[in-house]
Amino acid sequence: MPLAHFEAIDLSDSSKTWIVVALMFPGAVIVFGLMITYLLRRPGKLDEPSPGEPGYYRVLGLDATTGLKRESLIHADSRQSAEGQARLQGIVVTEIEPAGSPDEPV
């Protein structure tokens, strides 16, 4: 007596086809989701330097209207925030560096 006897599913009958498709659908959704996740993640995200800490930043650049050199001391939450504030003041930023406190000589 054979232990197991399997027959191939005849997919020519349309009443059985939807069952096979319904069983394959969740697997396809999972595979598609994994592919999208893999493609959208940013490799090296943890290796990026920190954006900076709150404090004073010395911003060097050019005045947007006159083109003359301009320097400013800005208190900001991060380096990117200091750059944004400088742009709002009309400075085309060329360099930003931490400055400590405003009482220290530059």
Residue pairs with C-beta under 8 A, 6 or more apart in sequence:
9 16
9 20
10 16
11 17
11 20
51 78
51 79
51 80
52 78
52 79
52 80
52 82
52 98
53 78
54 75
54 76
54 77
54 78
55 75
55 76
55 98
55 99
55 100
56 73
56 74
56 75
56 98
56 99
56 100
56 101
56 102
57 73
57 74
57 75
57 76
57 79
57 82
57 96
57 97
57 98
57 99
58 71
58 72
58 73
58 96
58 97
58 98
58 99
58 106
59 71
59 72
59 73
59 74
59 82
59 83
59 86
59 91
59 93
59 95
59 96
60 69
60 70
60 71
60 93
60 94
60 95
60 96
61 69
61 70
61 71
61 86
61 91
61 92
61 93
61 94
61 95
62 68
62 69
62 70
62 91
62 92
62 94
63 69
63 70
63 90
63 91
63 92
64 90
64 91
64 92
65 90
70 91
72 86
72 89
72 91
73 99
73 102
73 106
74 82
74 85
74 86
75 102
76 82
76 85
79 96
82 96
83 93
83 96
86 93
86 96
87 93
99 106
